[in-house]
Amino acid sequence: MTQNTSKVPQTQDNPLGFKIERILVPLDFSPASVEALDYAVWLAKQFRAAIHLVHVYPPDEASSVPGVGHLLFQSAEAIERLNEELTGIHRKHVPTFRPENCHIHGGRPYEEIVGVAHEIDADLIVLSTRGHSGLKHLLLGSTAERVVRSATCPVLVARKPKQRSKGSREAFLIRTILVPTDFSQCALAGTEYAAFLARVLGSTLRLFHAMYPYTNYVFVDRAGVRLSVLAEAVEETARQEMDALKQMDFLRGLPVETELLPGLAVDEICAAGGDPDVDLIVTSTHGRTGLKHALIGSVAEHVVRYAELPVLVVPSYHDNS
């Protein structure tokens, strides 16, 4: 399987050839989903991209039951009202209104969202984590997490932007992009995409690596000495890997910062995202589904769940196991 991140011919300003021409935004008409739309509209202006909206309603299970024609009629009316509401939101928030860019489907939300993204060849999906179900649904596993797991294009999980100083014209501003890396081929996909965004948005990249906290263990016997030596070796290796990453061609000309910290990856990534200058986290995840995925787990999905910043997840199909 190959990665499906959309690309265009390479140029000096876009050496990796990425593109954002079509952005898909799922809407359930909740305030959170409308905020995600506003974020998508801002991005669309930066990349001159078209906005597509999708709303997924529950499938009508009554269609197989005799004597329920009136329910089907009511369902048709409801779908028409949904269409009017969806197109109304599109007109209000999107400068150029295109009726054909509004999609209404019945079914399981994450499956339909991923399906529409494939159908329109979306370059990016922008969605929110909290709709009608609130925090409880988020903790139990949300539509956003399932879309992150299943989509073959990058997915931006939007959150309310940081408060700007009074007089600031920009509601959205991406000054620094935090890019976690474990120096694997999988992580490289996220770093490349973050570099693409940084060139267009004028952002600084902060390459971040969390080292397993061997130094937290203190012993007085030989085991303690060995752990201390191991920690030093791990840090030196990470430093060399980071220096090599920073020298890669696709990062040339970009402002790049690096940071190495001891700690568990998810905790340290979310904590680093608390920096007031950081506005976006860009990470990547394996293109794995099913049982293998469940057993391996995904740092990216945990970051999507717990980080307070917007998180953009880039799918990678490199297998580092």
Secondary structure by P-SEA (a helix, b strand, c coil): cccccccccccccccccccccbbbbbbcccaaaaaaaaaaaaaaaaabbbbbbbbbcccccccccccaaaaaaaaaaaaaaaaaaaaaaaaacccccccccbbbbbccaaaaaaaaaaaacccbbbbbccccccaaaaaaccaaaaaaaccccccccccccccccccccccccccbbbbbbcccaaaaaaaaaaaaaaaaabbbbbbbbbcccccccccccaaaaaaaaaaaaaaaaaaaaaaaaaacccccccbbbbbbbbccaaaaaaaaacccccccccccccccccaaaaaaccaaaaaaaccccbbbbbbbccccc
